[in-house]
């Protein structure tokens, strides 16, 4: 099996920054796409950003220019640098990974809370 462990969430004031990390471990041959999603209070889970194994990125319009996704393939880790945070960014943030072992499967982390409030 594969485990994804997120870290870096917390409480931050509007305009502040946070950096989330998500490390994958377990039975991994390679990881294709990795991504970050979020679910705000009373909302459905939505895409924040994704990154391919080659480094190509995709962002939700609401975070373009403020968030940056990156990854370290040697450590099976994906990062999300979040700048200029807004109260509407408050959510539980989840990472996922498209993992190749014997089969190709999508795994999710347990989520980390990000709260933007003064």
C-alpha positions as protocol buffer text, in pm:
chain_id: "A"
residue {
  index: 1
  type: UNK
  ca { x: 0 y: 0 z: 0 }
}
residue {
  index: 2
  type: UNK
  ca { x: 89 y: 367 z: -26 }
}
residue {
  index: 3
  type: UNK
  ca { x: 59 y: 634 z: 241 }
}
residue {
  index: 4
  type: UNK
  ca { x: 47 y: 1009 z: 180 }
}
residue {
  index: 5
  type: UNK
  ca { x: 124 y: 1231 z: 479 }
}
residue {
  index: 6
  type: UNK
  ca { x: 55 y: 1604 z: 461 }
}
residue {
  index: 7
  type: UNK
  ca { x: 204 y: 1871 z: 684 }
}
residue {
  index: 8
  type: UNK
  ca { x: 234 y: 2247 z: 705 }
}
residue {
  index: 9
  type: UNK
  ca { x: -124 y: 2357 z: 763 }
}
residue {
  index: 10
  type: UNK
  ca { x: -227 y: 2601 z: 1032 }
}
residue {
  index: 11
  type: UNK
  ca { x: -371 y: 2941 z: 1113 }
}
residue {
  index: 12
  type: UNK
  ca { x: -243 y: 3242 z: 921 }
}
residue {
  index: 13
  type: UNK
  ca { x: -355 y: 3603 z: 882 }
}
residue {
  index: 14
  type: UNK
  ca { x: -486 y: 3736 z: 549 }
}
residue {
  index: 15
  type: UNK
  ca { x: -193 y: 3820 z: 325 }
}
residue {
  index: 16
  type: UNK
  ca { x: 28 y: 3563 z: 492 }
}
residue {
  index: 17
  type: UNK
  ca { x: 198 y: 3252 z: 356 }
}
residue {
  index: 18
  type: UNK
  ca { x: 208 y: 2881 z: 425 }
}
residue {
  index: 19
  type: UNK
  ca { x: 395 y: 2592 z: 267 }
}
residue {
  index: 20
  type: UNK
  ca { x: 230 y: 2252 z: 255 }
}
residue {
  index: 21
  type: UNK
  ca { x: 420 y: 1928 z: 206 }
}
residue {
  index: 22
  type: UNK
  ca { x: 296 y: 1581 z: 116 }
}
residue {
  index: 23
  type: UNK
  ca { x: 527 y: 1280 z: 127 }
}
residue {
  index: 24
  type: UNK
  ca { x: 436 y: 947 z: -32 }
}
residue {
  index: 25
  type: UNK
  ca { x: 577 y: 620 z: 99 }
}
residue {
  index: 26
  type: UNK
  ca { x: 520 y: 249 z: 52 }
}
residue {
  index: 27
  type: UNK
  ca { x: 506 y: 37 z: -263 }
}
residue {
  index: 28
  type: UNK
  ca { x: 601 y: 288 z: -529 }
}
residue {
  index: 29
  type: UNK
  ca { x: 764 y: 222 z: -863 }
}
residue {
  index: 30
  type: UNK
  ca { x: 696 y: 570 z: -993 }
}
residue {
  index: 31
  type: UNK
  ca { x: 451 y: 854 z: -946 }
}
residue {
  index: 32
  type: UNK
  ca { x: 278 y: 1019 z: -1238 }
}
residue {
  index: 33
  type: UNK
  ca { x: 68 y: 1325 z: -1155 }
}
residue {
  index: 34
  type: UNK
  ca { x: 54 y: 1468 z: -804 }
}
residue {
  index: 35
  type: UNK
  ca { x: -193 y: 1728 z: -691 }
}
residue {
  index: 36
  type: UNK
  ca { x: -353 y: 1939 z: -424 }
}
residue {
  index: 37
  type: UNK
  ca { x: -727 y: 1971 z: -369 }
}
residue {
  index: 38
  type: UNK
  ca { x: -925 y: 2151 z: -103 }
}
residue {
  index: 39
  type: UNK
  ca { x: -1266 y: 2138 z: 59 }
}
residue {
  index: 40
  type: UNK
  ca { x: -1400 y: 2449 z: 227 }
}
residue {
  index: 41
  type: UNK
  ca { x: -1684 y: 2460 z: 481 }
}
residue {
  index: 42
  type: UNK
  ca { x: -2006 y: 2356 z: 312 }
}
residue {
  index: 43
  type: UNK
  ca { x: -1835 y: 2318 z: -24 }
}
residue {
  index: 44
  type: UNK
  ca { x: -1738 y: 2032 z: -252 }
}
residue {
  index: 45
  type: UNK
  ca { x: -1377 y: 1928 z: -295 }
}
residue {
  index: 46
  type: UNK
  ca { x: -1208 y: 2128 z: -570 }
}
residue {
  index: 47
  type: UNK
  ca { x: -882 y: 2118 z: -758 }
}
residue {
  index: 48
  type: UNK
  ca { x: -612 y: 2360 z: -647 }
}
residue {
  index: 49
  type: UNK
  ca { x: -310 y: 2256 z: -853 }
}
residue {
  index: 50
  type: UNK
  ca { x: -152 y: 1956 z: -1022 }
}
residue {
  index: 51
  type: UNK
  ca { x: 197 y: 1872 z: -1143 }
}
residue {
  index: 52
  type: UNK
  ca { x: 317 y: 1600 z: -1378 }
}
residue {
  index: 53
  type: UNK
  ca { x: 629 y: 1391 z: -1326 }
}
residue {
  index: 54
  type: UNK
  ca { x: 792 y: 1612 z: -1587 }
}
residue {
  index: 55
  type: UNK
  ca { x: 707 y: 1929 z: -1396 }
}
residue {
  index: 56
  type: UNK
  ca { x: 416 y: 2064 z: -1600 }
}
residue {
  index: 57
  type: UNK
  ca { x: 168 y: 2246 z: -1378 }
}
residue {
  index: 58
  type: UNK
  ca { x: -199 y: 2335 z: -1378 }
}
residue {
  index: 59
  type: UNK
  ca { x: -376 y: 2574 z: -1140 }
}
residue {
  index: 60
  type: UNK
  ca { x: -728 y: 2673 z: -1048 }
}
residue {
  index: 61
  type: UNK
  ca { x: -802 y: 3026 z: -1163 }
}
residue {
  index: 62
  type: UNK
  ca { x: -864 y: 3135 z: -804 }
}
residue {
  index: 63
  type: UNK
  ca { x: -504 y: 3060 z: -698 }
}
residue {
  index: 64
  type: UNK
  ca { x: -305 y: 3151 z: -1010 }
}
residue {
  index: 65
  type: UNK
  ca { x: -26 y: 3393 z: -928 }
}
residue {
  index: 66
  type: UNK
  ca { x: -51 y: 3322 z: -555 }
}
residue {
  index: 67
  type: UNK
  ca { x: 14 y: 2947 z: -518 }
}
residue {
  index: 68
  type: UNK
  ca { x: 303 y: 2744 z: -657 }
}
residue {
  index: 69
  type: UNK
  ca { x: 313 y: 2366 z: -679 }
}
residue {
  index: 70
  type: UNK
  ca { x: 643 y: 2179 z: -699 }
}
residue {
  index: 71
  type: UNK
  ca { x: 775 y: 1830 z: -634 }
}
residue {
  index: 72
  type: UNK
  ca { x: 1086 y: 1637 z: -542 }
}
residue {
  index: 73
  type: UNK
  ca { x: 1075 y: 1312 z: -737 }
}
residue {
  index: 74
  type: UNK
  ca { x: 1366 y: 1163 z: -543 }
}
residue {
  index: 75
  type: UNK
  ca { x: 1164 y: 1193 z: -221 }
}
residue {
  index: 76
  type: UNK
  ca { x: 816 y: 1131 z: -367 }
}
residue {
  index: 77
  type: UNK
  ca { x: 709 y: 1463 z: -219 }
}
residue {
  index: 78
  type: UNK
  ca { x: 487 y: 1741 z: -348 }
}
residue {
  index: 79
  type: UNK
  ca { x: 476 y: 2095 z: -211 }
}
residue {
  index: 80
  type: UNK
  ca { x: 230 y: 2382 z: -226 }
}
residue {
  index: 81
  type: UNK
  ca { x: 363 y: 2730 z: -155 }
}
residue {
  index: 82
  type: UNK
  ca { x: 69 y: 2955 z: -73 }
}
residue {
  index: 83
  type: UNK
  ca { x: 121 y: 3332 z: -70 }
}
residue {
  index: 84
  type: UNK
  ca { x: -117 y: 3626 z: -34 }
}
residue {
  index: 85
  type: UNK
  ca { x: -366 y: 3404 z: 144 }
}
residue {
  index: 86
  type: UNK
  ca { x: -730 y: 3509 z: 162 }
}
residue {
  index: 87
  type: UNK
  ca { x: -1008 y: 3405 z: 401 }
}
residue {
  index: 88
  type: UNK
  ca { x: -1171 y: 3219 z: 112 }
}
residue {
  index: 89
  type: UNK
  ca { x: -864 y: 2992 z: 96 }
}
residue {
  index: 90
  type: UNK
  ca { x: -973 y: 2844 z: 430 }
}
residue {
  index: 91
  type: UNK
  ca { x: -1024 y: 2471 z: 374 }
}
residue {
  index: 92
  type: UNK
  ca { x: -894 y: 2125 z: 439 }
}
residue {
  index: 93
  type: UNK
  ca { x: -620 y: 2065 z: 184 }
}
residue {
  index: 94
  type: UNK
  ca { x: -566 y: 1716 z: 45 }
}
residue {
  index: 95
  type: UNK
  ca { x: -285 y: 1584 z: -169 }
}
residue {
  index: 96
  type: UNK
  ca { x: -310 y: 1296 z: -411 }
}
residue {
  index: 97
  type: UNK
  ca { x: -70 y: 1087 z: -614 }
}
residue {
  index: 98
  type: UNK
  ca { x: -114 y: 870 z: -922 }
}
residue {
  index: 99
  type: UNK
  ca { x: 113 y: 582 z: -823 }
}
residue {
  index: 100
  type: UNK
  ca { x: 252 y: 303 z: -1040 }
}
residue {
  index: 101
  type: UNK
  ca { x: 334 y: -29 z: -874 }
}
residue {
  index: 102
  type: UNK
  ca { x: 196 y: -351 z: -1019 }
}
residue {
  index: 103
  type: UNK
  ca { x: -114 y: -152 z: -1101 }
}
residue {
  index: 104
  type: UNK
  ca { x: -172 y: 219 z: -1140 }
}
residue {
  index: 105
  type: UNK
  ca { x: -376 y: 363 z: -851 }
}
residue {
  index: 106
  type: UNK
  ca { x: -474 y: 700 z: -709 }
}
residue {
  index: 107
  type: UNK
  ca { x: -403 y: 761 z: -341 }
}
residue {
  index: 108
  type: UNK
  ca { x: -511 y: 1046 z: -112 }
}
residue {
  index: 109
  type: UNK
  ca { x: -370 y: 1198 z: 203 }
}
residue {
  index: 110
  type: UNK
  ca { x: -571 y: 1253 z: 519 }
}
residue {
  index: 111
  type: UNK
  ca { x: -589 y: 1631 z: 478 }
}
residue {
  index: 112
  type: UNK
  ca { x: -446 y: 1929 z: 659 }
}
residue {
  index: 113
  type: UNK
  ca { x: -645 y: 2229 z: 782 }
}
residue {
  index: 114
  type: UNK
  ca { x: -560 y: 2576 z: 655 }
}
residue {
  index: 115
  type: UNK
  ca { x: -739 y: 2866 z: 823 }
}
residue {
  index: 116
  type: UNK
  ca { x: -696 y: 3222 z: 703 }
}
residue {
  index: 117
  type: UNK
  ca { x: -833 y: 3466 z: 957 }
}
residue {
  index: 118
  type: UNK
  ca { x: -741 y: 3781 z: 1144 }
}
